[in-house]
Amino acid sequence: MKTKWLIILSVVLSLALAACGNNKSSDESGDKSNASPSPSASASAPVKLTVGASATPHAEILEFIKEDLAREGVELEVKVFTDYVLPNVQLYEKQIDANYFQHIPYLEEFNASRNMDLVNVAGIHIEPFGIYSNKIERPADLKEGEYVTNLLDYLQEGATIAIPNDVTNGGRALALLEKAGVIKLKEGGISGTVKDIVENPKKVEIRELEAAMLPRTLDEVDLATINTNYALDAGFVPTKDALFLEDKDSPYVNVIAARPDNQDSEAIQKLVKALQTDKVRQFIEEKYNGAVVPAF
């Protein structure tokens, strides 16, 4: 009798072990369609990229490529600034990841004066610098894209002219005034200062003001040299409203700036790639009508 029960127990244990083995095999090789995906199998979360920019045209161009970047796994946040200092300070302090508002000479001067090491990642566009006035009417016979050849003929003795008060844009403004026939500088070109004026036939008074304020001073001065982004913000169409405009071959290319630690990051490179496309070129050319010129 004892032997019989041992045989029955052995059979039961064998069947139980076989059932366990079958279940394990089913788990390993069966249909897994209802199984929860592993973390590695799930889609990667988008990388957030915060870029500081001037409102016009920089932020507008960035907004234009947001969806393209989203498809590449980059969530673009555009942080708009109204000055030329904070975007670089916040980039250096890692409060933002990149910025898009400045040209190369300004970036180089900013680094030198503040002992920073921000880097130029890629050039995107040029904004020809212009001379504007609310007191001097643009001659009616000038077509769009044509400008006064000698502004000196339109100025009274002691006329006032406002220019940006930062070193690079100030020098750029003086060089443009020289080209327009208003003053003459000693050798130094775009690095010139008010002290470098060697000829001033109409004894014009140069007022150095913050670049963002210049459009608002037009009722107080005879002329103002204005960065195109601020001119656009103020409602000007540079090719129609400027009395004199920089040539389109200006060396002042507006760039994407980053830090040495992130300039080669995948997100930054995707940003540059999205900006340097025929689609963006067409957007710039159609929207800004020559006031902003692609540089790629």
MOTAMO-V616721 format. One record per residue. N is the residue number from 0. PHI is phi in radians with two decimals (999 if undefined). PSI is psi in whole degrees, -180 to 180 (NA if undefined). NEAR is the number of other C-alpha atoms within 10 Angstrom. Layout:
N,PHI,PSI,NEAR + N,PHI,PSI,NEAR
This chain:
0,999,-44,5 + 1,-1.05,-40,6 + 2,-1.12,-40,8 + 3,-1.08,-44,8 + 4,-1.16,-34,10 + 5,-1.12,-39,10 + 6,-1.14,-44,10 + 7,-1.09,-43,10 + 8,-1.09,-40,11 + 9,-1.11,-41,11 + 10,-1.13,-44,11 + 11,-1.06,-45,11 + 12,-1.09,-39,11 + 13,-1.11,-43,10 + 14,-1.13,-40,11 + 15,-1.12,-44,11 + 16,-1.13,-37,10 + 17,-1.14,-40,12 + 18,-1.12,-42,12 + 19,-1.08,-42,11 + 20,-1.11,-40,12 + 21,-1.14,-39,10 + 22,-1.13,-42,11 + 23,-1.11,-41,12 + 24,-1.12,-40,11 + 25,-1.12,-39,12 + 26,-1.14,-35,11 + 27,-1.41,-35,9 + 28,-2.09,-2,8 + 29,-1.39,-172,10 + 30,-1.21,124,9 + 31,-1.91,19,11 + 32,-1.10,-26,7 + 33,-1.69,1,6 + 34,-1.31,149,7 + 35,-1.26,136,9 + 36,-1.20,149,10 + 37,-1.29,160,7 + 38,-0.96,-36,8 + 39,-1.24,-23,7 + 40,-1.47,-18,8 + 41,-1.35,157,9 + 42,-1.13,143,8 + 43,-1.24,142,9 + 44,-1.23,144,9 + 45,-1.12,148,15 + 46,-1.51,129,15 + 47,-1.51,133,14 + 48,-2.25,117,17 + 49,-1.79,122,17 + 50,-2.12,126,26 + 51,-1.45,142,27 + 52,-2.72,154,26 + 53,-1.27,151,23 + 54,-1.03,-47,20 + 55,-2.27,130,18 + 56,-1.64,-5,23 + 57,-1.00,-53,24 + 58,-1.11,-36,20 + 59,-1.13,-40,14 + 60,-1.18,-40,18 + 61,-1.13,-42,23 + 62,-1.06,-33,13 + 63,-1.11,-30,16 + 64,-1.78,6,16 + 65,-0.97,-48,18 + 66,-1.15,-37,14 + 67,-1.09,-42,17 + 68,-1.20,-37,22 + 69,-1.04,-39,14 + 70,-1.18,-20,10 + 71,-1.68,9,15 + 72,1.46,20,17 + 73,-2.08,120,21 + 74,-1.60,107,19 + 75,-1.56,125,22 + 76,-1.95,125,17 + 77,-1.77,121,23 + 78,-1.89,115,15 + 79,-1.51,133,18 + 80,-2.06,152,16 + 81,-1.92,6,14 + 82,-2.35,177,14 + 83,-1.86,7,18 + 84,-1.84,-53,10 + 85,-1.01,-37,12 + 86,-1.03,-35,25 + 87,-1.37,-40,26 + 88,-1.07,-46,16 + 89,-1.20,-32,15 + 90,-1.15,-47,20 + 91,-1.07,-38,18 + 92,-1.48,5,10 + 93,1.17,27,12 + 94,-1.44,-23,14 + 95,-2.30,166,20 + 96,-1.66,-27,22 + 97,-2.82,169,28 + 98,-2.47,163,26 + 99,-2.58,93,26 + 100,-2.81,-16,25 + 101,-2.12,157,22 + 102,-1.67,171,23 + 103,-1.10,-47,19 + 104,-1.02,-38,19 + 105,-1.15,-44,17 + 106,-1.05,-45,21 + 107,-1.14,-41,16 + 108,-1.19,-39,15 + 109,-1.10,-46,21 + 110,-1.03,-45,15 + 111,-1.17,-42,11 + 112,-1.35,-23,8 + 113,-1.99,7,9 + 114,0.97,47,9 + 115,-1.93,170,16 + 116,-2.33,37,15 + 117,-1.10,149,21 + 118,-2.12,148,20 + 119,-1.43,116,20 + 120,-1.58,-42,18 + 121,-2.90,145,21 + 122,-1.51,139,21 + 123,-2.05,-49,21 + 124,-2.70,170,22 + 125,-2.09,140,24 + 126,-2.05,100,27 + 127,-0.98,129,25 + 128,-1.29,142,25 + 129,-2.27,160,24 + 130,-1.94,126,27 + 131,-2.19,161,26 + 132,-2.73,143,21 + 133,-1.73,-6,16 + 134,-1.85,-24,13 + 135,-1.90,118,13 + 136,-1.34,139,11 + 137,-1.17,127,17 + 138,-0.93,135,10 + 139,-1.13,-26,6 + 140,-1.46,-2,7 + 141,-1.40,128,12 + 142,-1.46,166,10 + 143,-1.05,131,12 + 144,1.61,-4,15 + 145,-1.86,149,14 + 146,-2.39,161,20 + 147,-1.04,130,17 + 148,-1.39,-30,12 + 149,-2.47,100,16 + 150,-1.22,-19,20 + 151,-1.02,-33,19 + 152,-1.15,-18,11 + 153,-1.76,-2,12 + 154,-1.78,143,18 + 155,-1.48,161,12 + 156,-1.02,132,11 + 157,1.34,18,14 + 158,-1.03,152,15 + 159,-1.83,138,17 + 160,-2.30,127,22 + 161,-1.70,136,28 + 162,-2.32,162,26 + 163,-1.10,148,24 + 164,-1.65,1,16 + 165,-1.51,154,17 + 166,-1.02,-49,17 + 167,-1.26,-44,22 + 168,-1.27,-29,23 + 169,-1.13,-47,24 + 170,-1.11,-38,22 + 171,-1.12,-42,24 + 172,-1.12,-43,28 + 173,-1.13,-38,27 + 174,-1.12,-36,23 + 175,-1.23,-40,23 + 176,-1.11,-36,25 + 177,-1.13,-44,20 + 178,-1.13,-30,17 + 179,-1.46,1,21 + 180,1.53,10,17 + 181,-1.44,-42,22 + 182,-2.39,175,21 + 183,-2.34,135,18 + 184,-1.85,152,20 + 185,-1.26,171,12 + 186,-0.96,138,11 + 187,2.70,-22,11 + 188,0.96,-128,15 + 189,-1.23,-10,18 + 190,-1.64,8,17 + 191,-1.22,158,20 + 192,-2.19,176,20 + 193,-1.00,-33,14 + 194,-1.18,-16,8 + 195,-1.56,3,16 + 196,-1.29,120,15 + 197,-1.88,-19,12 + 198,-2.36,130,13 + 199,-2.53,73,16 + 200,-0.96,-37,13 + 201,-1.69,9,15 + 202,0.85,49,15 + 203,-1.19,149,18 + 204,-1.73,123,16 + 205,-1.65,124,17 + 206,-1.91,123,14 + 207,-1.70,117,16 + 208,-2.30,163,16 + 209,-1.05,136,14 + 210,-0.95,-41,21 + 211,-1.14,-22,17 + 212,-1.47,-17,15 + 213,-1.01,-43,23 + 214,-1.04,-30,23 + 215,-1.39,-7,11 + 216,-1.71,0,16 + 217,-1.09,-25,18 + 218,-1.39,-12,12 + 219,-1.83,-14,14 + 220,-2.22,169,19 + 221,-1.46,-39,22 + 222,-2.40,155,26 + 223,-2.49,136,29 + 224,-1.67,120,29 + 225,-2.19,133,27 + 226,-1.06,141,22 + 227,-1.04,-37,23 + 228,-1.08,-39,22 + 229,-1.31,-33,20 + 230,-1.12,-42,24 + 231,-1.14,-42,19 + 232,-1.00,-36,15 + 233,-1.44,0,13 + 234,1.63,7,10 + 235,-1.40,149,17 + 236,-1.90,101,17 + 237,-0.89,-41,29 + 238,-1.23,-15,20 + 239,-1.88,-34,16 + 240,-1.77,-24,21 + 241,-1.24,141,24 + 242,-1.35,-30,25 + 243,-2.64,139,26 + 244,-2.36,144,26 + 245,-1.00,152,18 + 246,-1.12,156,12 + 247,-1.27,-9,17 + 248,-1.63,23,11 + 249,-0.95,141,12 + 250,-1.39,1,14 + 251,-1.55,74,22 + 252,-1.36,129,22 + 253,-1.39,134,24 + 254,-2.19,162,24 + 255,-1.47,124,27 + 256,-1.95,146,28 + 257,-2.52,-169,27 + 258,-1.82,160,21 + 259,-1.02,-31,14 + 260,-1.35,-17,9 + 261,-2.26,4,14 + 262,-1.07,-28,20 + 263,-1.75,10,12 + 264,-1.13,154,11 + 265,-1.08,-39,11 + 266,-1.13,-43,22 + 267,-1.13,-42,21 + 268,-1.14,-36,15 + 269,-1.18,-36,15 + 270,-1.06,-48,22 + 271,-1.09,-44,16 + 272,-1.07,-40,12 + 273,-1.19,-31,19 + 274,-1.38,-34,24 + 275,-1.65,63,17 + 276,-2.20,162,12 + 277,-1.10,-32,12 + 278,-1.08,-45,12 + 279,-1.24,-38,18 + 280,-0.99,-47,17 + 281,-1.13,-41,11 + 282,-1.04,-47,15 + 283,-1.11,-47,20 + 284,-1.13,-39,14 + 285,-1.37,-38,11 + 286,-1.35,-38,12 + 287,-1.86,-6,16 + 288,0.87,47,14 + 289,1.63,-12,18 + 290,-1.33,-22,26 + 291,-2.29,131,21 + 292,-2.12,124,20 + 293,-1.00,144,21 + 294,-2.08,23,19 + 295,-2.25,NA,14
